[in-house]
Amino acid sequence: MPELRPLHISPCWDVVVVGAGPAGALAAHGLASRGVRVLLVEQRLFPRWKVCGACLSPQALAALKTAGLGNLVAAQGGLPLERLQLGVAGLVSPLTLGAGRVLSRSRLDQALLEAAVAVGATVMTGTRAVLGAAATGLEPDREVVLQKGTTRWSVSAKVVLIAAGLSHRAIDNEAEISTSIEPHSRIGAGCVLPGEAAELPPGVLQMAVGHGGYVGLVRVESGEINLACAFDRPMLGSGGGAALLCQKILAEAGFATLPGLKESAWQLTAALSRHTIPLAGHRLLLLGDAAGYVEPFTGEGMGWALTSSLAALPLVLRGLENWDGAIESEWRRLHRRWVAQKQKSCRVLAVVLRHPRIRWGLHRLAGSFPSVAGSMIGLLQRPALPCSTD
């Protein structure tokens, strides 16, 4: 049977980006703004809500500014994020955060998608994409198989970027790229509550840490309460589900109970902490969460995703002219420098916060010496971005 290709979609592209989350959309925007012919493919329909803390760290905002989108978050109604209320063992400590912002993912992702379209990227949503095999590694293009409804066809690209998130299925050949879940990885969970569900002022992130995981809640631009959690998998299974475990952690941490948790539409994620190898292949780079992930705390995940797009951009432009194996090794180096090194701090913090005595000690430190705790958070959030010569 001959393939059926939508007439408005070319069979040949400079770059195909799989996944229109922050990493994929920013990469498409950066390339299209430089005259590159980009096809951005997304399996889901936008706008859409997803499990995420909705917090943009100073790193994330700096990356957007570097990309020429410094006003995007404010234009969408993003709220300043200035304070953290950290609850541990029944005591709540106020801490100062860096100059972050809060914006729901439905607004943020749609705005980034529209920004990519505005500079010339072609977008297909509701379309599944799977990378074709890289036969001998000498071909001038990579094949990507697309499917929209019952229509299935192939396109080719000089470079393919996979930015399809944690549980992507964009690469069928595990011999080329494989992802392993780290031991004791937590599961993400989240929901949206009406604004009256919590007495939570704008600009404040409440973080409850307890036995079984942690819970973060923040008020977004619509006035609703965005709830994002990371749960130990055994506790999630034995604790009566996400709603009951969330309520238990909030109470243990010293926060008020939230009405409507059980009735809310909860979503769960795949395991959060995972490792992907290698991060590149023939005419292929992995970006964002698809390149590996560690559970974040105050918006670091968004910063990692956006920074990875900036770091990859010079290599993609170079690969369009001439692809060689040095690009693949260079991407591993750059990703380690600008993303993996930053993830180490969150990895260490995730491990130590699993131990009750350490949690209590850190909380006493935050309560007795808030400036010290604030400095630690400041180091976690301090922005640092790649330049064109890296």
Sequence and secondary structure as in RCSB ss.txt:
>XXXX:A:sequence
MPELRPLHISPCWDVVVVGAGPAGALAAHGLASRGVRVLLVEQRLFPRWKVCGACLSPQALAALKTAGLGNLVAA
QGGLPLERLQLGVAGLVSPLTLGAGRVLSRSRLDQALLEAAVAVGATVMTGTRAVLGAAATGLEPDREVVLQKGT
TRWSVSAKVVLIAAGLSHRAIDNEAEISTSIEPHSRIGAGCVLPGEAAELPPGVLQMAVGHGGYVGLVRVESGEI
NLACAFDRPMLGSGGGAALLCQKILAEAGFATLPGLKESAWQLTAALSRHTIPLAGHRLLLLGDAAGYVEPFTGE
GMGWALTSSLAALPLVLRGLENWDGAIESEWRRLHRRWVAQKQKSCRVLAVVLRHPRIRWGLHRLAGSFPSVAGS
MIGLLQRPALPCSTD
>XXXX:A:secstr
      TTS SEEEEEEE  SHHHHHHHHHHHTTT  EEEE SS SS   S   EE HHHHHHHHHTT TTHHHH
TT EEEEEEEEEETTEEEEEEEEEEEE  HHHHHHHHHHHHHHTT EEE S EEEE    SS  SSEEEEEEETT
EEEEEEEEEEEE   TT   B  TTT EEEE TT  EEEEEEE GGGS   TTEEEEEEETTEEEEEEE TTS E
EEEEEE HHHHHHTTSHHHHHHHHHHHHT    TTTTTS  EEEEES EEEE SEETTEEE GGGGEE   SSSH
HHHHHHHHHHHHHHHHHHHHH   HHHHHHHHHHHIIIIIHHHHHHHHHHHHTTSHHHHHHHHHHHHH HHHHHH
HHHHHH      TT 
